[in-house]
Amino acid sequence: MESLKTKKQRRIVVPKKKKAKKKLYFDMDVQDAIVRYNALDPDENQAERNKIYGEEIHTAFDKLCENIINTFKFEYFDDVYVDVKHEVLAFLVMNMHKYDHTKGSKAFSYFSVVAKNYLILHNNANYKKYKKHTGIEILNSKSIGNSKENYFIEFTDEIIDYFENNINRLFKNKRDIDVAYAIVELMKRRDDIENFNKKALYVLIREMTNIETSYITKVVNVFKKEYKWLVNEFETKGIIEDKKNKFFD
């Protein structure tokens, strides 16, 4: 009679089949298609551009718009869901030429931000119209509040990235560079700072750098000048893609 050990040795182990990874709907193939689409001259190669868009880009854009709308639940649109999705999709297509893969941003992230900020801006504008026409002081502020919060979080993250990548271009001496990095660090730690008034922030920067207030003000003024351009860049494009500000080139 076979021992239990022998039976275990003779047992055939069938390897488990690995589950195939689910293909992403917006992957690098889509990004490559967008790059090829943008590289073609619209006057000379419109037929080829249309083919690339229809076969390789449209489905990804359509799904991206659907996911953004369903995730953020924008409430202040008069149009039905399908019309809103087509409106956002058309906006992405019209702005496809602005995407530049050489600047390091992934197409999925870039167009997600563009779609989201387009919806936020229009959602907020529609909210103001509703409020004006109905005379109601408070409608459903939850959605509009969340939209604004997401917008400002995204914008703050963008300007932090911008300043961090451009400090050495904007400032030349070590003192100013130290102050600039201190300001960016405080922006990163904004959730941990209880007192956000100007005086308190200057005190924190002085403690971090041991530099006099007058020099801190000088750096802050440069940030302010950049900030005005950054706001316009973000509101018109939905992303801060230009890393060289015209004021300082």
LUMSE-403421 format. One record per residue (C-alpha): residue in three letters; x, y, z. Coordinates in nm, 3 decimals, always signed. Layout:
<rs>
{rest = ala; c1 = X; c2 = Y; c3 = Z}
...
</rs>
This chain:
<rs>
{rest = met; c1 = +0.000; c2 = +0.000; c3 = +0.000}
{rest = glu; c1 = +0.134; c2 = +0.340; c3 = -0.106}
{rest = ser; c1 = +0.230; c2 = +0.572; c3 = +0.169}
{rest = leu; c1 = +0.065; c2 = +0.912; c3 = +0.200}
{rest = lys; c1 = +0.401; c2 = +1.074; c3 = +0.119}
{rest = thr; c1 = +0.427; c2 = +0.882; c3 = -0.208}
{rest = lys; c1 = +0.076; c2 = +0.987; c3 = -0.309}
{rest = lys; c1 = +0.163; c2 = +1.350; c3 = -0.248}
{rest = gln; c1 = +0.475; c2 = +1.313; c3 = -0.463}
{rest = arg; c1 = +0.272; c2 = +1.165; c3 = -0.749}
{rest = arg; c1 = +0.005; c2 = +1.434; c3 = -0.737}
{rest = ile; c1 = +0.002; c2 = +1.638; c3 = -1.058}
{rest = val; c1 = +0.001; c2 = +2.011; c3 = -0.999}
{rest = val; c1 = -0.173; c2 = +2.203; c3 = -1.275}
{rest = pro; c1 = -0.026; c2 = +2.555; c3 = -1.302}
{rest = lys; c1 = -0.278; c2 = +2.834; c3 = -1.273}
{rest = lys; c1 = -0.328; c2 = +3.039; c3 = -1.581}
{rest = lys; c1 = -0.233; c2 = +3.400; c3 = -1.538}
{rest = lys; c1 = -0.515; c2 = +3.636; c3 = -1.607}
{rest = ala; c1 = -0.448; c2 = +3.851; c3 = -1.907}
{rest = lys; c1 = -0.398; c2 = +4.212; c3 = -1.818}
{rest = lys; c1 = -0.690; c2 = +4.428; c3 = -1.918}
{rest = lys; c1 = -0.590; c2 = +4.672; c3 = -2.192}
{rest = leu; c1 = -0.615; c2 = +5.037; c3 = -2.090}
{rest = tyr; c1 = -0.860; c2 = +5.236; c3 = -2.296}
{rest = phe; c1 = -0.619; c2 = +5.532; c3 = -2.315}
{rest = asp; c1 = -0.267; c2 = +5.393; c3 = -2.341}
{rest = met; c1 = +0.059; c2 = +5.488; c3 = -2.510}
{rest = asp; c1 = -0.077; c2 = +5.371; c3 = -2.846}
{rest = val; c1 = -0.341; c2 = +5.643; c3 = -2.822}
{rest = gln; c1 = -0.076; c2 = +5.897; c3 = -2.724}
{rest = asp; c1 = +0.137; c2 = +5.797; c3 = -3.024}
{rest = ala; c1 = -0.169; c2 = +5.835; c3 = -3.248}
{rest = ile; c1 = -0.228; c2 = +6.187; c3 = -3.118}
{rest = val; c1 = +0.137; c2 = +6.276; c3 = -3.187}
{rest = arg; c1 = +0.107; c2 = +6.141; c3 = -3.543}
{rest = tyr; c1 = -0.223; c2 = +6.325; c3 = -3.591}
{rest = asn; c1 = -0.069; c2 = +6.656; c3 = -3.481}
{rest = ala; c1 = +0.236; c2 = +6.607; c3 = -3.702}
{rest = leu; c1 = +0.025; c2 = +6.598; c3 = -4.019}
{rest = asp; c1 = -0.061; c2 = +6.916; c3 = -4.206}
{rest = pro; c1 = -0.441; c2 = +6.967; c3 = -4.187}
{rest = asp; c1 = -0.451; c2 = +7.124; c3 = -4.535}
{rest = glu; c1 = -0.258; c2 = +6.847; c3 = -4.707}
{rest = asn; c1 = -0.337; c2 = +6.538; c3 = -4.498}
{rest = gln; c1 = -0.688; c2 = +6.588; c3 = -4.361}
{rest = ala; c1 = -0.810; c2 = +6.250; c3 = -4.487}
{rest = glu; c1 = -0.526; c2 = +6.069; c3 = -4.309}
{rest = arg; c1 = -0.586; c2 = +6.276; c3 = -3.992}
{rest = asn; c1 = -0.954; c2 = +6.180; c3 = -3.999}
{rest = lys; c1 = -0.861; c2 = +5.814; c3 = -4.033}
{rest = ile; c1 = -0.617; c2 = +5.828; c3 = -3.738}
{rest = tyr; c1 = -0.874; c2 = +6.005; c3 = -3.521}
{rest = gly; c1 = -1.162; c2 = +5.773; c3 = -3.612}
{rest = glu; c1 = -0.968; c2 = +5.448; c3 = -3.576}
{rest = glu; c1 = -0.721; c2 = +5.522; c3 = -3.294}
{rest = ile; c1 = -0.827; c2 = +5.826; c3 = -3.088}
{rest = his; c1 = -1.204; c2 = +5.873; c3 = -3.083}
{rest = thr; c1 = -1.291; c2 = +5.577; c3 = -2.861}
{rest = ala; c1 = -1.036; c2 = +5.681; c3 = -2.597}
{rest = phe; c1 = -1.156; c2 = +6.043; c3 = -2.596}
{rest = asp; c1 = -1.519; c2 = +5.933; c3 = -2.575}
{rest = lys; c1 = -1.448; c2 = +5.704; c3 = -2.278}
{rest = leu; c1 = -1.237; c2 = +5.970; c3 = -2.104}
{rest = cys; c1 = -1.522; c2 = +6.225; c3 = -2.128}
{rest = glu; c1 = -1.769; c2 = +5.969; c3 = -1.997}
{rest = asn; c1 = -1.549; c2 = +5.886; c3 = -1.697}
{rest = ile; c1 = -1.482; c2 = +6.250; c3 = -1.608}
{rest = ile; c1 = -1.853; c2 = +6.340; c3 = -1.618}
{rest = asn; c1 = -1.955; c2 = +6.035; c3 = -1.412}
{rest = thr; c1 = -1.677; c2 = +6.082; c3 = -1.157}
{rest = phe; c1 = -1.730; c2 = +6.448; c3 = -1.073}
{rest = lys; c1 = -2.112; c2 = +6.461; c3 = -1.106}
{rest = phe; c1 = -2.154; c2 = +6.812; c3 = -1.251}
{rest = glu; c1 = -2.509; c2 = +6.921; c3 = -1.178}
{rest = tyr; c1 = -2.558; c2 = +7.261; c3 = -1.340}
{rest = phe; c1 = -2.594; c2 = +7.169; c3 = -1.707}
{rest = asp; c1 = -2.919; c2 = +7.219; c3 = -1.897}
{rest = asp; c1 = -2.824; c2 = +6.971; c3 = -2.167}
{rest = val; c1 = -2.870; c2 = +6.597; c3 = -2.138}
{rest = tyr; c1 = -2.571; c2 = +6.377; c3 = -2.060}
{rest = val; c1 = -2.504; c2 = +6.276; c3 = -2.422}
{rest = asp; c1 = -2.496; c2 = +6.638; c3 = -2.540}
{rest = val; c1 = -2.261; c2 = +6.740; c3 = -2.259}
{rest = lys; c1 = -2.028; c2 = +6.453; c3 = -2.345}
{rest = his; c1 = -2.026; c2 = +6.552; c3 = -2.713}
{rest = glu; c1 = -1.954; c2 = +6.912; c3 = -2.616}
{rest = val; c1 = -1.651; c2 = +6.811; c3 = -2.408}
{rest = leu; c1 = -1.535; c2 = +6.569; c3 = -2.678}
{rest = ala; c1 = -1.549; c2 = +6.845; c3 = -2.938}
{rest = phe; c1 = -1.348; c2 = +7.071; c3 = -2.708}
{rest = leu; c1 = -1.076; c2 = +6.806; c3 = -2.676}
{rest = val; c1 = -1.057; c2 = +6.762; c3 = -3.052}
{rest = met; c1 = -1.032; c2 = +7.138; c3 = -3.110}
{rest = asn; c1 = -0.746; c2 = +7.158; c3 = -2.861}
{rest = met; c1 = -0.563; c2 = +6.844; c3 = -2.965}
{rest = his; c1 = -0.298; c2 = +7.047; c3 = -3.147}
{rest = lys; c1 = -0.189; c2 = +7.206; c3 = -2.817}
{rest = tyr; c1 = -0.062; c2 = +6.879; c3 = -2.676}
{rest = asp; c1 = +0.319; c2 = +6.855; c3 = -2.689}
{rest = his; c1 = +0.459; c2 = +6.519; c3 = -2.582}
{rest = thr; c1 = +0.815; c2 = +6.658; c3 = -2.570}
{rest = lys; c1 = +0.729; c2 = +6.850; c3 = -2.252}
{rest = gly; c1 = +0.693; c2 = +6.529; c3 = -2.054}
{rest = ser; c1 = +0.319; c2 = +6.522; c3 = -1.987}
{rest = lys; c1 = +0.126; c2 = +6.205; c3 = -2.068}
{rest = ala; c1 = -0.163; c2 = +6.250; c3 = -2.310}
{rest = phe; c1 = -0.406; c2 = +6.081; c3 = -2.071}
{rest = ser; c1 = -0.321; c2 = +6.319; c3 = -1.785}
{rest = tyr; c1 = -0.315; c2 = +6.622; c3 = -2.013}
{rest = phe; c1 = -0.658; c2 = +6.565; c3 = -2.171}
{rest = ser; c1 = -0.812; c2 = +6.453; c3 = -1.840}
{rest = val; c1 = -0.721; c2 = +6.790; c3 = -1.690}
{rest = val; c1 = -0.843; c2 = +6.978; c3 = -1.997}
{rest = ala; c1 = -1.179; c2 = +6.798; c3 = -1.992}
{rest = lys; c1 = -1.224; c2 = +6.836; c3 = -1.617}
{rest = asn; c1 = -1.144; c2 = +7.207; c3 = -1.609}
{rest = tyr; c1 = -1.368; c2 = +7.274; c3 = -1.909}
{rest = leu; c1 = -1.657; c2 = +7.114; c3 = -1.723}
{rest = ile; c1 = -1.575; c2 = +7.295; c3 = -1.398}
{rest = leu; c1 = -1.567; c2 = +7.636; c3 = -1.565}
{rest = his; c1 = -1.897; c2 = +7.580; c3 = -1.744}
{rest = asn; c1 = -2.058; c2 = +7.420; c3 = -1.441}
{rest = asn; c1 = -1.967; c2 = +7.724; c3 = -1.231}
{rest = ala; c1 = -2.091; c2 = +7.964; c3 = -1.501}
{rest = asn; c1 = -2.423; c2 = +7.778; c3 = -1.521}
{rest = tyr; c1 = -2.456; c2 = +7.791; c3 = -1.143}
{rest = lys; c1 = -2.425; c2 = +8.170; c3 = -1.153}
{rest = lys; c1 = -2.696; c2 = +8.187; c3 = -1.421}
{rest = tyr; c1 = -2.931; c2 = +7.971; c3 = -1.214}
{rest = lys; c1 = -2.870; c2 = +8.182; c3 = -0.906}
{rest = lys; c1 = -2.934; c2 = +8.506; c3 = -1.098}
{rest = his; c1 = -3.249; c2 = +8.389; c3 = -1.272}
{rest = thr; c1 = -3.412; c2 = +8.213; c3 = -0.978}
{rest = gly; c1 = -3.320; c2 = +8.467; c3 = -0.711}
{rest = ile; c1 = -3.233; c2 = +8.182; c3 = -0.476}
{rest = glu; c1 = -2.933; c2 = +8.254; c3 = -0.256}
{rest = ile; c1 = -2.840; c2 = +7.891; c3 = -0.203}
{rest = leu; c1 = -2.906; c2 = +7.619; c3 = -0.454}
{rest = asn; c1 = -2.729; c2 = +7.292; c3 = -0.418}
{rest = ser; c1 = -2.384; c2 = +7.419; c3 = -0.323}
{rest = lys; c1 = -2.233; c2 = +7.078; c3 = -0.266}
{rest = ser; c1 = -2.156; c2 = +7.010; c3 = -0.631}
{rest = ile; c1 = -2.033; c2 = +7.358; c3 = -0.707}
{rest = gly; c1 = -1.820; c2 = +7.352; c3 = -0.394}
{rest = asn; c1 = -1.659; c2 = +7.024; c3 = -0.486}
{rest = ser; c1 = -1.597; c2 = +7.145; c3 = -0.839}
{rest = lys; c1 = -1.425; c2 = +7.461; c3 = -0.719}
{rest = glu; c1 = -1.223; c2 = +7.265; c3 = -0.468}
{rest = asn; c1 = -1.102; c2 = +7.021; c3 = -0.732}
{rest = tyr; c1 = -1.022; c2 = +7.310; c3 = -0.965}
{rest = phe; c1 = -0.808; c2 = +7.493; c3 = -0.710}
{rest = ile; c1 = -0.634; c2 = +7.175; c3 = -0.594}
{rest = glu; c1 = -0.540; c2 = +7.098; c3 = -0.955}
{rest = phe; c1 = -0.430; c2 = +7.457; c3 = -1.017}
{rest = thr; c1 = -0.219; c2 = +7.470; c3 = -0.700}
{rest = asp; c1 = -0.045; c2 = +7.146; c3 = -0.791}
{rest = glu; c1 = +0.028; c2 = +7.284; c3 = -1.136}
{rest = ile; c1 = +0.183; c2 = +7.609; c3 = -1.012}
{rest = ile; c1 = +0.392; c2 = +7.424; c3 = -0.753}
{rest = asp; c1 = +0.530; c2 = +7.207; c3 = -1.031}
{rest = tyr; c1 = +0.585; c2 = +7.513; c3 = -1.251}
{rest = phe; c1 = +0.773; c2 = +7.717; c3 = -0.990}
{rest = glu; c1 = +0.980; c2 = +7.419; c3 = -0.874}
{rest = asn; c1 = +1.095; c2 = +7.356; c3 = -1.233}
{rest = asn; c1 = +1.165; c2 = +7.724; c3 = -1.307}
{rest = ile; c1 = +1.323; c2 = +7.867; c3 = -0.990}
{rest = asn; c1 = +1.675; c2 = +7.850; c3 = -1.132}
{rest = arg; c1 = +1.559; c2 = +8.038; c3 = -1.439}
{rest = leu; c1 = +1.368; c2 = +8.306; c3 = -1.251}
{rest = phe; c1 = +1.636; c2 = +8.371; c3 = -0.988}
{rest = lys; c1 = +2.012; c2 = +8.384; c3 = -1.022}
{rest = asn; c1 = +2.159; c2 = +8.440; c3 = -0.675}
{rest = lys; c1 = +2.154; c2 = +8.184; c3 = -0.396}
{rest = arg; c1 = +1.965; c2 = +8.407; c3 = -0.151}
{rest = asp; c1 = +1.667; c2 = +8.450; c3 = -0.384}
{rest = ile; c1 = +1.673; c2 = +8.082; c3 = -0.481}
{rest = asp; c1 = +1.663; c2 = +7.978; c3 = -0.113}
{rest = val; c1 = +1.365; c2 = +8.205; c3 = -0.051}
{rest = ala; c1 = +1.185; c2 = +8.074; c3 = -0.361}
{rest = tyr; c1 = +1.230; c2 = +7.711; c3 = -0.256}
{rest = ala; c1 = +1.102; c2 = +7.799; c3 = +0.091}
{rest = ile; c1 = +0.785; c2 = +7.949; c3 = -0.060}
{rest = val; c1 = +0.730; c2 = +7.641; c3 = -0.276}
{rest = glu; c1 = +0.781; c2 = +7.417; c3 = +0.029}
{rest = leu; c1 = +0.514; c2 = +7.609; c3 = +0.220}
{rest = met; c1 = +0.277; c2 = +7.569; c3 = -0.075}
{rest = lys; c1 = +0.334; c2 = +7.195; c3 = -0.060}
{rest = arg; c1 = +0.267; c2 = +7.191; c3 = +0.314}
{rest = arg; c1 = -0.039; c2 = +7.417; c3 = +0.290}
{rest = asp; c1 = -0.269; c2 = +7.161; c3 = +0.452}
{rest = asp; c1 = -0.052; c2 = +7.160; c3 = +0.766}
{rest = ile; c1 = -0.037; c2 = +7.539; c3 = +0.808}
{rest = glu; c1 = -0.301; c2 = +7.675; c3 = +1.044}
{rest = asn; c1 = -0.239; c2 = +8.049; c3 = +1.003}
{rest = phe; c1 = -0.222; c2 = +8.154; c3 = +0.639}
{rest = asn; c1 = -0.204; c2 = +8.533; c3 = +0.676}
{rest = lys; c1 = +0.078; c2 = +8.727; c3 = +0.513}
{rest = lys; c1 = +0.261; c2 = +8.814; c3 = +0.835}
{rest = ala; c1 = +0.266; c2 = +8.455; c3 = +0.960}
{rest = leu; c1 = +0.395; c2 = +8.327; c3 = +0.625}
{rest = tyr; c1 = +0.677; c2 = +8.583; c3 = +0.621}
{rest = val; c1 = +0.776; c2 = +8.470; c3 = +0.969}
{rest = leu; c1 = +0.788; c2 = +8.107; c3 = +0.854}
{rest = ile; c1 = +1.000; c2 = +8.197; c3 = +0.551}
{rest = arg; c1 = +1.242; c2 = +8.399; c3 = +0.767}
{rest = glu; c1 = +1.274; c2 = +8.105; c3 = +1.005}
{rest = met; c1 = +1.344; c2 = +7.868; c3 = +0.716}
{rest = thr; c1 = +1.598; c2 = +8.089; c3 = +0.537}
{rest = asn; c1 = +1.729; c2 = +8.342; c3 = +0.792}
{rest = ile; c1 = +1.681; c2 = +8.611; c3 = +0.525}
{rest = glu; c1 = +1.544; c2 = +8.962; c3 = +0.579}
{rest = thr; c1 = +1.185; c2 = +9.055; c3 = +0.487}
{rest = ser; c1 = +1.285; c2 = +9.298; c3 = +0.210}
{rest = tyr; c1 = +1.455; c2 = +9.020; c3 = +0.014}
{rest = ile; c1 = +1.158; c2 = +8.789; c3 = +0.069}
{rest = thr; c1 = +0.927; c2 = +9.059; c3 = -0.072}
{rest = lys; c1 = +1.143; c2 = +9.084; c3 = -0.382}
{rest = val; c1 = +1.101; c2 = +8.713; c3 = -0.453}
{rest = val; c1 = +0.729; c2 = +8.723; c3 = -0.374}
{rest = asn; c1 = +0.682; c2 = +9.003; c3 = -0.630}
{rest = val; c1 = +0.840; c2 = +8.786; c3 = -0.899}
{rest = phe; c1 = +0.603; c2 = +8.503; c3 = -0.805}
{rest = lys; c1 = +0.308; c2 = +8.743; c3 = -0.829}
{rest = lys; c1 = +0.409; c2 = +8.854; c3 = -1.177}
{rest = glu; c1 = +0.434; c2 = +8.493; c3 = -1.289}
{rest = tyr; c1 = +0.107; c2 = +8.405; c3 = -1.114}
{rest = lys; c1 = -0.102; c2 = +8.637; c3 = -1.333}
{rest = trp; c1 = +0.023; c2 = +8.461; c3 = -1.644}
{rest = leu; c1 = -0.022; c2 = +8.117; c3 = -1.487}
{rest = val; c1 = -0.389; c2 = +8.185; c3 = -1.409}
{rest = asn; c1 = -0.456; c2 = +8.277; c3 = -1.771}
{rest = glu; c1 = -0.260; c2 = +7.975; c3 = -1.896}
{rest = phe; c1 = -0.455; c2 = +7.736; c3 = -1.673}
{rest = glu; c1 = -0.799; c2 = +7.883; c3 = -1.745}
{rest = thr; c1 = -0.754; c2 = +7.886; c3 = -2.122}
{rest = lys; c1 = -0.573; c2 = +7.554; c3 = -2.164}
{rest = gly; c1 = -0.667; c2 = +7.359; c3 = -1.852}
{rest = ile; c1 = -0.301; c2 = +7.290; c3 = -1.784}
{rest = ile; c1 = +0.023; c2 = +7.485; c3 = -1.743}
{rest = glu; c1 = +0.219; c2 = +7.346; c3 = -2.034}
{rest = asp; c1 = +0.458; c2 = +7.629; c3 = -2.119}
{rest = lys; c1 = +0.761; c2 = +7.618; c3 = -1.889}
{rest = lys; c1 = +0.913; c2 = +7.940; c3 = -2.025}
{rest = asn; c1 = +0.727; c2 = +8.255; c3 = -1.930}
{rest = lys; c1 = +0.746; c2 = +8.528; c3 = -2.192}
{rest = phe; c1 = +0.817; c2 = +8.788; c3 = -1.922}
{rest = phe; c1 = +1.153; c2 = +8.632; c3 = -1.839}
{rest = asp; c1 = +1.280; c2 = +8.488; c3 = -2.168}
</rs>
